[in-house]
Amino acid sequence: MKKNKKIIIFALIVSMFFGTFSSALAYSKSYTFNIRHSVTGSADYSLGAKSTSTKAKGQTYTPSEKVSSDKSSFTVFIRKGLKSYSVGPITANNKNATKSFGKVKKGSYSVNVNKYSSTGDRIKGSGTINQ
């Protein structure tokens, strides 16, 4: 009887550990952009109904492809049909910025990046969508 009790307690501890571990696994998918005005990606970001954020960074360039001393900014949108969530503006100074979209509805989303200001010729950058 004591042996069975120990086995049950051990099984409960192991299942709690693996349950906590599996729920800690997060969704993260990357995107890149090279824009003068805006870019729309494909709808292949499968998001759950939970808090969603982006970690993004971009750099401002001149028409001759040199890093600009004046910094532009950009906005990141995630879209599903007519519904969109946005964060920004994010300064294109080659530094990471993490911004929250809040809680989103479950579904397949596209990522859109818009140049927010007229400073600089283009912005090149990358980011991740995280849940």
Number of C-alpha atoms within 10 A of each C-alpha: 5 7 8 9 10 11 11 12 12 12 12 11 12 12 12 12 11 11 11 11 10 10 8 9 9 9 14 16 14 14 15 17 19 16 17 16 15 17 15 14 16 10 16 12 21 12 19 15 11 13 14 21 20 24 16 25 23 26 21 25 22 15 10 8 10 10 18 20 12 12 19 24 23 23 18 24 18 24 20 17 10 5 10 15 16 19 18 18 16 21 21 27 20 17 11 16 16 16 18 17 20 12 14 19 14 12 15 16 21 17 24 20 24 20 24 19 14 12 17 21 19 25 30 16 19 17 20 18 22 18 19
